[in-house]
Amino acid sequence: MTLSSTRREFLRQLGTAGVVSLGIAPPQFLARAAEVAATTMTADRRILVLIQLAGGNDGLNTLIPYSDDAYYKARPGIGIPKNQALKIDDRLGLHPRLTGLKELYDEGKLAIVQGVGYPQPDRSHFRSMDIWQSAQPDVAAPRDGWLGRALEWQVDRDAALAEALTLGTEKLPLTFVSGRVTVPTLRRLEDFQLVDGSGPESHRKLKRESLNRTAATVSGNRSELDFLRRATTTAFTNADRMKSLSTTYKPAAEYPSTGLANRLKLVAQMVAAELPARMYFVTLDGFDTHAQQEAGHAALLAELGGAIRAFERDLAGHGIADQVMLSTFSEFGRRVAENGSLGTDHGAASMLFRMTPTTASAPNKPGIFGTHPSLTQLDDGDLQHTVDFRSVYASLLTWLQIPSEPVLGQVFAPV
């Protein structure tokens, strides 16, 4: 049997078994897991989780400058009272619904970066999100994302580490768009299971056994066939692992009953199962708070803080918290002054959170970073950024052990 006919027959059986029919997720994710299985998993495994706060989070009511009278003068109706802010120093405090993040901060596991933005800010949701997700403020119509470029750099050096997943989105975010690397999008765990045909389990088992026998007996180029055998075995193994994940995984923390918590719980399951993804992307929507902001924003921050707190406890309970860095981002902040509808309109600079694991080889520091923008020296009513968001990205890329200059196009000092 020639190599070409061997591959045709092998792939035909793979298709029959369902390895190439994996719901909405490309089968390469499981097939390439063979490469991970063939690679020694080091103790220095590093994973990045991004949480997009879609709509433009109001940074001033998230990280509250409670000692600044200009804050209360600009926000007489929606300013958070001094006695309600969760104080982290003598100037700043967190929103009262962010108790989970305050706990992480007190435990030395949370960094807060203030004054984050970019030059010549754009107040359009779509344009600003393109800028944040591409890290290319000067490109009018970006064609790829900053982590898409990071994956391309990685695939040229170790393809087994060039894996990522998006959870809970309808389409792939620009962040992961790449001309060379495919990133799956999942809405639920059941979308990521191996489809091995219909009928009773005994019939599906026979199909798998037949496929494994074919992989073991065909002749041809040994290196290619060895890979196909590993890919087949590992694809089945990982698919079975994914299938049982939702029923066998026991969280080490109680998650709130929220959408974000459910998505982060799934990320924790995948990390614990040592699946190959190194980058995860999830979204929390609803931050476009133009009117009656107080209650809606409080609920969103409670969902954010509760989900991240449970996620960290779950990771820690499974002994893998030092493998995961988490960062939030949003396309812009809100204007300093409240509007006539007790809300806030599109602004510019804001702040973000970063959950920072600390290992001997990657010491990350918690605390407050950057300079809080002035509330009186404004840019057309908006805060002026003091930290370029690409410096934050440089620090995240450093965590992933990927050089930032090829990804960001120039050198930015990591935050």
Sequence and secondary structure as in RCSB ss.txt:
>XXXX:A:sequence
MTLSSTRREFLRQLGTAGVVSLGIAPPQFLARAAEVAATTMTADRRILVLIQLAGGNDGLNTLIPYSDDAYYKAR
PGIGIPKNQALKIDDRLGLHPRLTGLKELYDEGKLAIVQGVGYPQPDRSHFRSMDIWQSAQPDVAAPRDGWLGRA
LEWQVDRDAALAEALTLGTEKLPLTFVSGRVTVPTLRRLEDFQLVDGSGPESHRKLKRESLNRTAATVSGNRSEL
DFLRRATTTAFTNADRMKSLSTTYKPAAEYPSTGLANRLKLVAQMVAAELPARMYFVTLDGFDTHAQQEAGHAAL
LAELGGAIRAFERDLAGHGIADQVMLSTFSEFGRRVAENGSLGTDHGAASMLFRMTPTTASAPNKPGIFGTHPSL
TQLDDGDLQHTVDFRSVYASLLTWLQIPSEPVLGQVFAPV
>XXXX:A:secstr
  HHHHHHHHHHHHHHHTTT  TTS THHHHTHHHHHTS   S   EEEEEEEET   GGGTEE TT HHHHHH 
TTT   TTTSEESSSS EE TT HHHHHHHHTT EEEEEEEE SS    HHHHHHHHHHT TT SS  S HHHHH
HHHHHTT GGG  EEEES SS  GGG  SS    EESSGGGGS    SS HHHHHHHHHHHHHHHHH  S HHHH
HHHHHHHHHHHHHHHHHHHHHHH   SS   SSHHHHHHHHHHHHHHTT S  EEEEEEE     SSHHHHHHHH
HHHHHHHHHHHHHHHHHTT GGGEEEEEE S  B SS  TTSS  B S EEEEEE    SSS    EEES    S
SS BTTB   SEEHHHHHHHHHHHTT  SHHHHSS     
